[in-house]
């Protein structure tokens, strides 16, 4: 999996701090390079969706889908495809069950 060239060292440094200080992420997971890369791609996905003014509910659903879909695939490609699909309106979201 190739990290896109537009990802900066500053972003990776910031995301490393977040991962290293996450009390909910087991220490063994923090040491897995592939899992960290999935997490980095997830951080980028969330930040980009926020820049696009996506709702937090949509961000949550896409972040969850990204994690599931990245298994055995290029996590950066998955994230980029989700952004493209979001921008083009191709994604159908599940209704928020709390809105009923």
C-alpha positions as CSV (number, residue, x, y, z in Angstrom):
1,X,0.0,0.0,0.0
2,X,1.4,3.3,-1.1
3,X,0.8,6.4,1.0
4,X,-0.2,9.3,-1.3
5,X,2.4,12.0,-1.9
6,X,0.1,14.7,-0.5
7,X,0.2,13.3,3.0
8,X,2.7,15.4,4.9
9,X,5.2,14.5,7.6
10,X,3.3,16.9,9.9
11,X,0.1,14.9,9.5
12,X,1.9,11.6,10.2
13,X,3.5,13.1,13.3
14,X,0.2,14.4,14.5
15,X,-1.5,11.1,13.8
16,X,1.3,9.2,15.5
17,X,0.7,11.2,18.7
18,X,-3.0,10.4,18.6
19,X,-2.4,6.7,18.1
20,X,0.3,6.4,20.7
21,X,-1.9,8.2,23.3
22,X,-5.1,6.4,22.5
23,X,-6.0,4.4,25.7
24,X,-8.6,2.3,23.8
25,X,-6.1,1.0,21.2
26,X,-4.2,-2.1,22.6
27,X,-0.4,-1.6,22.6
28,X,0.0,-4.6,20.4
29,X,-2.1,-3.0,17.7
30,X,-0.1,0.2,17.9
31,X,3.0,-1.8,16.8
32,X,1.5,-3.2,13.7
33,X,2.6,-1.1,10.7
34,X,-0.3,-2.1,8.4
35,X,-2.9,-1.3,11.1
36,X,-1.3,2.1,11.7
37,X,-1.5,2.8,8.0
38,X,-5.2,2.0,8.0
39,X,-5.6,4.3,11.0
40,X,-3.6,7.1,9.2
41,X,-5.9,6.7,6.1
42,X,-8.9,6.9,8.4
43,X,-7.6,10.1,10.0
44,X,-7.2,11.6,6.6
45,X,-10.7,10.5,5.6
46,X,-12.2,12.1,8.6
47,X,-10.3,15.3,8.2
48,X,-11.2,15.5,4.5
49,X,-14.9,14.8,5.2
50,X,-14.9,17.6,7.8
51,X,-13.4,20.0,5.3
52,X,-16.3,19.0,2.9
53,X,-18.8,19.8,5.8
54,X,-20.0,16.2,6.0
55,X,-22.3,15.5,9.0
56,X,-20.7,13.7,12.0
57,X,-23.2,10.8,11.3
58,X,-22.0,10.4,7.8
59,X,-18.4,10.7,8.9
60,X,-19.0,7.9,11.4
61,X,-20.6,5.6,8.9
62,X,-17.8,6.2,6.3
63,X,-15.0,5.8,8.9
64,X,-16.5,2.5,10.0
65,X,-17.0,1.3,6.4
66,X,-13.4,2.4,5.6
67,X,-12.0,0.2,8.4
68,X,-14.0,-2.8,7.3
69,X,-13.2,-2.3,3.6
70,X,-9.5,-1.9,4.1
71,X,-9.0,-5.5,5.1
72,X,-6.8,-7.0,2.4
73,X,-7.0,-3.9,0.3
74,X,-5.0,-0.6,-0.1
75,X,-6.5,1.5,2.7
76,X,-5.5,4.8,1.0
77,X,-7.3,3.7,-2.2
78,X,-10.4,2.8,-0.2
79,X,-10.3,6.2,1.6
80,X,-9.8,8.1,-1.7
81,X,-12.7,6.2,-3.4
82,X,-15.0,7.0,-0.5
83,X,-14.2,10.7,-0.8
84,X,-14.8,10.7,-4.5
85,X,-18.1,8.8,-4.0
86,X,-19.1,11.2,-1.3
87,X,-18.4,14.2,-3.4
88,X,-20.3,12.8,-6.4
89,X,-23.3,11.8,-4.3
90,X,-22.9,8.1,-5.1
91,X,-23.1,7.0,-1.4
92,X,-26.4,6.1,0.2
93,X,-26.4,6.4,4.0
94,X,-28.2,4.4,6.5
95,X,-30.8,6.5,8.4
96,X,-29.8,7.4,11.9
97,X,-31.8,5.1,14.1
98,X,-31.8,7.7,16.9
99,X,-33.8,10.1,14.7
100,X,-37.0,8.0,15.0
